[in-house]
Amino acid sequence: MLLAQLCMADIRQLFICYKKLFYTIYAGWPEVKKDYVVRFLEREY
């Protein structure tokens, strides 16, 4: 979780290691970025 916090630009690691923080940050993103992240995680995870 600490590594995910230190590198929040790595969305996949943040999602895998620290879901609570991921969803907190995710809630503040615009819809376009949310759509991108969802598609990215579907491909990469």
PQR file of N, CA, C, O and H, with PARSE charges and radii, in Angstrom:
ATOM      1  N   MET A   1       0.818  -1.187   0.000 -0.4000 1.5000
ATOM      2  CA  MET A   1       0.000   0.000   0.000 -0.0000 2.0000
ATOM      3  C   MET A   1       0.867   1.257   0.000  0.5500 1.7000
ATOM      4  O   MET A   1       0.527   2.251  -0.641 -0.5500 1.4000
ATOM      5  N   LEU A   2       1.958   1.208   0.703 -0.4000 1.5000
ATOM      6  CA  LEU A   2       2.843   2.371   0.752 -0.0000 2.0000
ATOM      7  C   LEU A   2       3.412   2.693  -0.623  0.5500 1.7000
ATOM      8  O   LEU A   2       3.437   3.854  -1.030 -0.5500 1.4000
ATOM      9  H   LEU A   2       2.234   0.400   1.223  0.4000 1.0000
ATOM     10  N   LEU A   3       3.867   1.675  -1.336 -0.4000 1.5000
ATOM     11  CA  LEU A   3       4.397   1.911  -2.688 -0.0000 2.0000
ATOM     12  C   LEU A   3       3.329   2.465  -3.610  0.5500 1.7000
ATOM     13  O   LEU A   3       3.614   3.335  -4.433 -0.5500 1.4000
ATOM     14  H   LEU A   3       3.847   0.732  -1.005  0.4000 1.0000
ATOM     15  N   ALA A   4       2.107   1.977  -3.485 -0.4000 1.5000
ATOM     16  CA  ALA A   4       1.007   2.487  -4.307 -0.0000 2.0000
ATOM     17  C   ALA A   4       0.742   3.957  -3.992  0.5500 1.7000
ATOM     18  O   ALA A   4       0.441   4.741  -4.891 -0.5500 1.4000
ATOM     19  H   ALA A   4       1.875   1.271  -2.816  0.4000 1.0000
ATOM     20  N   GLN A   5       0.854   4.333  -2.718 -0.4000 1.5000
ATOM     21  CA  GLN A   5       0.657   5.734  -2.337 -0.0000 2.0000
ATOM     22  C   GLN A   5       1.759   6.616  -2.899  0.5500 1.7000
ATOM     23  O   GLN A   5       1.502   7.749  -3.306 -0.5500 1.4000
ATOM     24  H   GLN A   5       1.098   3.696  -1.987  0.4000 1.0000
ATOM     25  N   LEU A   6       2.975   6.108  -2.924 -0.4000 1.5000
ATOM     26  CA  LEU A   6       4.104   6.907  -3.398 -0.0000 2.0000
ATOM     27  C   LEU A   6       4.085   7.095  -4.908  0.5500 1.7000
ATOM     28  O   LEU A   6       4.633   8.073  -5.417 -0.5500 1.4000
ATOM     29  H   LEU A   6       3.183   5.187  -2.593  0.4000 1.0000
ATOM     30  N   CYS A   7       3.473   6.187  -5.615 -0.4000 1.5000
ATOM     31  CA  CYS A   7       3.432   6.269  -7.079 -0.0000 2.0000
ATOM     32  C   CYS A   7       1.993   6.183  -7.557  0.5500 1.7000
ATOM     33  O   CYS A   7       1.602   5.205  -8.193 -0.5500 1.4000
ATOM     34  H   CYS A   7       3.028   5.393  -5.202  0.4000 1.0000
ATOM     35  N   MET A   8       1.209   7.202  -7.253 -0.4000 1.5000
ATOM     36  CA  MET A   8      -0.207   7.171  -7.596 -0.0000 2.0000
ATOM     37  C   MET A   8      -0.469   7.303  -9.093  0.5500 1.7000
ATOM     38  O   MET A   8      -1.601   7.121  -9.541 -0.5500 1.4000
ATOM     39  H   MET A   8       1.527   7.997  -6.736  0.4000 1.0000
ATOM     40  N   ALA A   9       0.553   7.615  -9.861 -0.4000 1.5000
ATOM     41  CA  ALA A   9       0.377   7.677 -11.309 -0.0000 2.0000
ATOM     42  C   ALA A   9       0.229   6.284 -11.906  0.5500 1.7000
ATOM     43  O   ALA A   9      -0.275   6.142 -13.020 -0.5500 1.4000
ATOM     44  H   ALA A   9       1.473   7.763  -9.498  0.4000 1.0000
ATOM     45  N   ASP A  10       0.660   5.256 -11.181 -0.4000 1.5000
ATOM     46  CA  ASP A  10       0.518   3.875 -11.636 -0.0000 2.0000
ATOM     47  C   ASP A  10      -0.859   3.379 -11.198  0.5500 1.7000
ATOM     48  O   ASP A  10      -1.015   2.819 -10.113 -0.5500 1.4000
ATOM     49  H   ASP A  10       1.070   5.372 -10.276  0.4000 1.0000
ATOM     50  N   ILE A  11      -1.836   3.591 -12.043 -0.4000 1.5000
ATOM     51  CA  ILE A  11      -3.233   3.322 -11.699 -0.0000 2.0000
ATOM     52  C   ILE A  11      -3.461   1.847 -11.381  0.5500 1.7000
ATOM     53  O   ILE A  11      -4.216   1.515 -10.467 -0.5500 1.4000
ATOM     54  H   ILE A  11      -1.710   4.046 -12.924  0.4000 1.0000
ATOM     55  N   ARG A  12      -2.815   0.972 -12.128 -0.4000 1.5000
ATOM     56  CA  ARG A  12      -3.010  -0.466 -11.926 -0.0000 2.0000
ATOM     57  C   ARG A  12      -2.544  -0.887 -10.533  0.5500 1.7000
ATOM     58  O   ARG A  12      -3.268  -1.585  -9.823 -0.5500 1.4000
ATOM     59  H   ARG A  12      -2.202   1.241 -12.870  0.4000 1.0000
ATOM     60  N   GLN A  13      -1.344  -0.467 -10.140 -0.4000 1.5000
ATOM     61  CA  GLN A  13      -0.829  -0.824  -8.817 -0.0000 2.0000
ATOM     62  C   GLN A  13      -1.684  -0.216  -7.715  0.5500 1.7000
ATOM     63  O   GLN A  13      -1.940  -0.857  -6.696 -0.5500 1.4000
ATOM     64  H   GLN A  13      -0.757   0.100 -10.716  0.4000 1.0000
ATOM     65  N   LEU A  14      -2.118   1.009  -7.917 -0.4000 1.5000
ATOM     66  CA  LEU A  14      -2.979   1.656  -6.930 -0.0000 2.0000
ATOM     67  C   LEU A  14      -4.275   0.866  -6.780  0.5500 1.7000
ATOM     68  O   LEU A  14      -4.744   0.646  -5.663 -0.5500 1.4000
ATOM     69  H   LEU A  14      -1.910   1.530  -8.744  0.4000 1.0000
ATOM     70  N   PHE A  15      -4.852   0.441  -7.894 -0.4000 1.5000
ATOM     71  CA  PHE A  15      -6.088  -0.342  -7.869 -0.0000 2.0000
ATOM     72  C   PHE A  15      -5.881  -1.688  -7.186  0.5500 1.7000
ATOM     73  O   PHE A  15      -6.719  -2.120  -6.394 -0.5500 1.4000
ATOM     74  H   PHE A  15      -4.472   0.620  -8.801  0.4000 1.0000
ATOM     75  N   ILE A  16      -4.773  -2.348  -7.488 -0.4000 1.5000
ATOM     76  CA  ILE A  16      -4.503  -3.668  -6.923 -0.0000 2.0000
ATOM     77  C   ILE A  16      -4.170  -3.589  -5.436  0.5500 1.7000
ATOM     78  O   ILE A  16      -4.676  -4.383  -4.643 -0.5500 1.4000
ATOM     79  H   ILE A  16      -4.092  -1.997  -8.131  0.4000 1.0000
ATOM     80  N   CYS A  17      -3.334  -2.648  -5.061 -0.4000 1.5000
ATOM     81  CA  CYS A  17      -2.770  -2.625  -3.704 -0.0000 2.0000
ATOM     82  C   CYS A  17      -3.536  -1.770  -2.702  0.5500 1.7000
ATOM     83  O   CYS A  17      -3.465  -2.016  -1.498 -0.5500 1.4000
ATOM     84  H   CYS A  17      -2.923  -2.004  -5.706  0.4000 1.0000
ATOM     85  N   TYR A  18      -4.257  -0.784  -3.179 -0.4000 1.5000
ATOM     86  CA  TYR A  18      -4.873   0.155  -2.240 -0.0000 2.0000
ATOM     87  C   TYR A  18      -6.193   0.659  -2.820  0.5500 1.7000
ATOM     88  O   TYR A  18      -6.314   1.820  -3.212 -0.5500 1.4000
ATOM     89  H   TYR A  18      -4.314  -0.584  -4.157  0.4000 1.0000
ATOM     90  N   LYS A  19      -7.172  -0.234  -2.866 -0.4000 1.5000
ATOM     91  CA  LYS A  19      -8.448   0.077  -3.496 -0.0000 2.0000
ATOM     92  C   LYS A  19      -9.156   1.274  -2.857  0.5500 1.7000
ATOM     93  O   LYS A  19      -9.778   2.075  -3.556 -0.5500 1.4000
ATOM     94  H   LYS A  19      -7.074  -1.176  -2.548  0.4000 1.0000
ATOM     95  N   LYS A  20      -9.062   1.393  -1.544 -0.4000 1.5000
ATOM     96  CA  LYS A  20      -9.751   2.501  -0.865 -0.0000 2.0000
ATOM     97  C   LYS A  20      -9.255   3.851  -1.398  0.5500 1.7000
ATOM     98  O   LYS A  20     -10.062   4.720  -1.726 -0.5500 1.4000
ATOM     99  H   LYS A  20      -8.557   0.742  -0.977  0.4000 1.0000
ATOM    100  N   LEU A  21      -7.950   4.025  -1.483 -0.4000 1.5000
ATOM    101  CA  LEU A  21      -7.390   5.270  -2.013 -0.0000 2.0000
ATOM    102  C   LEU A  21      -7.731   5.421  -3.496  0.5500 1.7000
ATOM    103  O   LEU A  21      -8.054   6.518  -3.953 -0.5500 1.4000
ATOM    104  H   LEU A  21      -7.294   3.319  -1.216  0.4000 1.0000
ATOM    105  N   PHE A  22      -7.661   4.336  -4.233 -0.4000 1.5000
ATOM    106  CA  PHE A  22      -7.996   4.379  -5.657 -0.0000 2.0000
ATOM    107  C   PHE A  22      -9.402   4.940  -5.855  0.5500 1.7000
ATOM    108  O   PHE A  22      -9.601   5.866  -6.641 -0.5500 1.4000
ATOM    109  H   PHE A  22      -7.399   3.445  -3.861  0.4000 1.0000
ATOM    110  N   TYR A  23     -10.376   4.378  -5.139 -0.4000 1.5000
ATOM    111  CA  TYR A  23     -11.763   4.815  -5.327 -0.0000 2.0000
ATOM    112  C   TYR A  23     -11.992   6.238  -4.831  0.5500 1.7000
ATOM    113  O   TYR A  23     -12.847   6.945  -5.367 -0.5500 1.4000
ATOM    114  H   TYR A  23     -10.215   3.626  -4.500  0.4000 1.0000
ATOM    115  N   THR A  24     -11.252   6.667  -3.828 -0.4000 1.5000
ATOM    116  CA  THR A  24     -11.350   8.053  -3.363 -0.0000 2.0000
ATOM    117  C   THR A  24     -10.880   9.006  -4.452  0.5500 1.7000
ATOM    118  O   THR A  24     -11.539  10.006  -4.736 -0.5500 1.4000
ATOM    119  H   THR A  24     -10.558   6.093  -3.393  0.4000 1.0000
ATOM    120  N   ILE A  25      -9.742   8.696  -5.060 -0.4000 1.5000
ATOM    121  CA  ILE A  25      -9.206   9.536  -6.140 -0.0000 2.0000
ATOM    122  C   ILE A  25     -10.087   9.442  -7.381  0.5500 1.7000
ATOM    123  O   ILE A  25     -10.370  10.450  -8.028 -0.5500 1.4000
ATOM    124  H   ILE A  25      -9.207   7.884  -4.829  0.4000 1.0000
ATOM    125  N   TYR A  26     -10.515   8.233  -7.706 -0.4000 1.5000
ATOM    126  CA  TYR A  26     -11.354   7.970  -8.883 -0.0000 2.0000
ATOM    127  C   TYR A  26     -12.627   8.825  -8.864  0.5500 1.7000
ATOM    128  O   TYR A  26     -13.057   9.328  -9.901 -0.5500 1.4000
ATOM    129  H   TYR A  26     -10.285   7.414  -7.180  0.4000 1.0000
ATOM    130  N   ALA A  27     -13.213   8.981  -7.698 -0.4000 1.5000
ATOM    131  CA  ALA A  27     -14.462   9.740  -7.573 -0.0000 2.0000
ATOM    132  C   ALA A  27     -14.310  11.196  -8.020  0.5500 1.7000
ATOM    133  O   ALA A  27     -15.288  11.815  -8.440 -0.5500 1.4000
ATOM    134  H   ALA A  27     -12.863   8.572  -6.855  0.4000 1.0000
ATOM    135  N   GLY A  28     -13.111  11.741  -7.934 -0.4000 1.5000
ATOM    136  CA  GLY A  28     -12.890  13.132  -8.303 -0.0000 2.0000
ATOM    137  C   GLY A  28     -12.488  13.360  -9.754  0.5500 1.7000
ATOM    138  O   GLY A  28     -12.355  14.503 -10.192 -0.5500 1.4000
ATOM    139  H   GLY A  28     -12.317  11.238  -7.592  0.4000 1.0000
ATOM    140  N   TRP A  29     -12.293  12.275 -10.499 -0.4000 1.5000
ATOM    141  CA  TRP A  29     -11.866  12.412 -11.892 -0.0000 2.0000
ATOM    142  C   TRP A  29     -13.041  12.723 -12.806  0.5500 1.7000
ATOM    143  O   TRP A  29     -14.174  12.334 -12.521 -0.5500 1.4000
ATOM    144  H   TRP A  29     -12.401  11.347 -10.143  0.4000 1.0000
ATOM    145  N   PRO A  30     -12.772  13.427 -13.912 -0.5600 1.5000
ATOM    146  CA  PRO A  30     -13.826  13.656 -14.913  0.2800 2.0000
ATOM    147  C   PRO A  30     -14.210  12.326 -15.583  0.5500 1.7000
ATOM    148  O   PRO A  30     -13.431  11.372 -15.575 -0.5500 1.4000
ATOM    149  N   GLU A  31     -15.384  12.277 -16.147 -0.4000 1.5000
ATOM    150  CA  GLU A  31     -15.903  11.045 -16.761 -0.0000 2.0000
ATOM    151  C   GLU A  31     -14.979  10.479 -17.839  0.5500 1.7000
ATOM    152  O   GLU A  31     -14.838   9.262 -17.959 -0.5500 1.4000
ATOM    153  H   GLU A  31     -16.017  13.052 -16.154  0.4000 1.0000
ATOM    154  N   VAL A  32     -14.358  11.346 -18.610 -0.4000 1.5000
ATOM    155  CA  VAL A  32     -13.457  10.882 -19.680 -0.0000 2.0000
ATOM    156  C   VAL A  32     -12.289  10.093 -19.089  0.5500 1.7000
ATOM    157  O   VAL A  32     -11.923   9.038 -19.609 -0.5500 1.4000
ATOM    158  H   VAL A  32     -14.472  12.334 -18.512  0.4000 1.0000
ATOM    159  N   LYS A  33     -11.717  10.594 -18.025 -0.4000 1.5000
ATOM    160  CA  LYS A  33     -10.597   9.884 -17.389 -0.0000 2.0000
ATOM    161  C   LYS A  33     -11.075   8.592 -16.747  0.5500 1.7000
ATOM    162  O   LYS A  33     -10.376   7.580 -16.806 -0.5500 1.4000
ATOM    163  H   LYS A  33     -12.014  11.451 -17.603  0.4000 1.0000
ATOM    164  N   LYS A  34     -12.254   8.609 -16.135 -0.4000 1.5000
ATOM    165  CA  LYS A  34     -12.807   7.383 -15.543 -0.0000 2.0000
ATOM    166  C   LYS A  34     -12.986   6.311 -16.615  0.5500 1.7000
ATOM    167  O   LYS A  34     -12.635   5.151 -16.399 -0.5500 1.4000
ATOM    168  H   LYS A  34     -12.822   9.431 -16.087  0.4000 1.0000
ATOM    169  N   ASP A  35     -13.524   6.691 -17.757 -0.4000 1.5000
ATOM    170  CA  ASP A  35     -13.705   5.737 -18.866 -0.0000 2.0000
ATOM    171  C   ASP A  35     -12.369   5.166 -19.315  0.5500 1.7000
ATOM    172  O   ASP A  35     -12.248   3.961 -19.541 -0.5500 1.4000
ATOM    173  H   ASP A  35     -13.808   7.633 -17.933  0.4000 1.0000
ATOM    174  N   TYR A  36     -11.370   6.022 -19.445 -0.4000 1.5000
ATOM    175  CA  TYR A  36     -10.029   5.575 -19.844 -0.0000 2.0000
ATOM    176  C   TYR A  36      -9.474   4.576 -18.832  0.5500 1.7000
ATOM    177  O   TYR A  36      -8.948   3.529 -19.212 -0.5500 1.4000
ATOM    178  H   TYR A  36     -11.467   7.000 -19.262  0.4000 1.0000
ATOM    179  N   VAL A  37      -9.590   4.898 -17.551 -0.4000 1.5000
ATOM    180  CA  VAL A  37      -9.051   4.040 -16.496 -0.0000 2.0000
ATOM    181  C   VAL A  37      -9.763   2.688 -16.478  0.5500 1.7000
ATOM    182  O   VAL A  37      -9.119   1.651 -16.315 -0.5500 1.4000
ATOM    183  H   VAL A  37     -10.016   5.748 -17.243  0.4000 1.0000
ATOM    184  N   VAL A  38     -11.065   2.691 -16.641 -0.4000 1.5000
ATOM    185  CA  VAL A  38     -11.818   1.435 -16.665 -0.0000 2.0000
ATOM    186  C   VAL A  38     -11.352   0.562 -17.820  0.5500 1.7000
ATOM    187  O   VAL A  38     -11.121  -0.634 -17.641 -0.5500 1.4000
ATOM    188  H   VAL A  38     -11.589   3.533 -16.773  0.4000 1.0000
ATOM    189  N   ARG A  39     -11.212   1.150 -19.001 -0.4000 1.5000
ATOM    190  CA  ARG A  39     -10.748   0.373 -20.159 -0.0000 2.0000
ATOM    191  C   ARG A  39      -9.319  -0.126 -19.936  0.5500 1.7000
ATOM    192  O   ARG A  39      -9.000  -1.264 -20.278 -0.5500 1.4000
ATOM    193  H   ARG A  39     -11.400   2.122 -19.146  0.4000 1.0000
ATOM    194  N   PHE A  40      -8.468   0.714 -19.370 -0.4000 1.5000
ATOM    195  CA  PHE A  40      -7.080   0.332 -19.090 -0.0000 2.0000
ATOM    196  C   PHE A  40      -7.048  -0.851 -18.133  0.5500 1.7000
ATOM    197  O   PHE A  40      -6.338  -1.826 -18.378 -0.5500 1.4000
ATOM    198  H   PHE A  40      -8.728   1.639 -19.093  0.4000 1.0000
ATOM    199  N   LEU A  41      -7.804  -0.776 -17.055 -0.4000 1.5000
ATOM    200  CA  LEU A  41      -7.803  -1.861 -16.069 -0.0000 2.0000
ATOM    201  C   LEU A  41      -8.396  -3.143 -16.637  0.5500 1.7000
ATOM    202  O   LEU A  41      -7.962  -4.235 -16.269 -0.5500 1.4000
ATOM    203  H   LEU A  41      -8.381   0.016 -16.856  0.4000 1.0000
ATOM    204  N   GLU A  42      -9.376  -3.033 -17.522 -0.4000 1.5000
ATOM    205  CA  GLU A  42      -9.923  -4.229 -18.162 -0.0000 2.0000
ATOM    206  C   GLU A  42      -8.862  -4.934 -18.988  0.5500 1.7000
ATOM    207  O   GLU A  42      -8.813  -6.164 -19.010 -0.5500 1.4000
ATOM    208  H   GLU A  42      -9.728  -2.146 -17.820  0.4000 1.0000
ATOM    209  N   ARG A  43      -8.014  -4.174 -19.666 -0.4000 1.5000
ATOM    210  CA  ARG A  43      -6.956  -4.755 -20.504 -0.0000 2.0000
ATOM    211  C   ARG A  43      -5.796  -5.286 -19.664  0.5500 1.7000
ATOM    212  O   ARG A  43      -5.277  -6.370 -19.933 -0.5500 1.4000
ATOM    213  H   ARG A  43      -8.054  -3.175 -19.648  0.4000 1.0000
ATOM    214  N   GLU A  44      -5.392  -4.530 -18.653 -0.4000 1.5000
ATOM    215  CA  GLU A  44      -4.154  -4.818 -17.932 -0.0000 2.0000
ATOM    216  C   GLU A  44      -4.328  -5.685 -16.698  0.5500 1.7000
ATOM    217  O   GLU A  44      -3.356  -6.260 -16.209 -0.5500 1.4000
ATOM    218  H   GLU A  44      -5.814  -3.650 -18.434  0.4000 1.0000
ATOM    219  N   TYR A  45      -5.557  -5.793 -16.179 -0.4000 1.5000
ATOM    220  CA  TYR A  45      -5.724  -6.498 -14.918 -0.0000 2.0000
ATOM    221  C   TYR A  45      -6.557  -7.712 -15.154  0.5500 1.7000
ATOM    222  O   TYR A  45      -6.829  -8.465 -14.219 -0.5500 1.4000
ATOM    223  H   TYR A  45      -6.347  -5.326 -16.576  0.4000 1.0000
TER
END
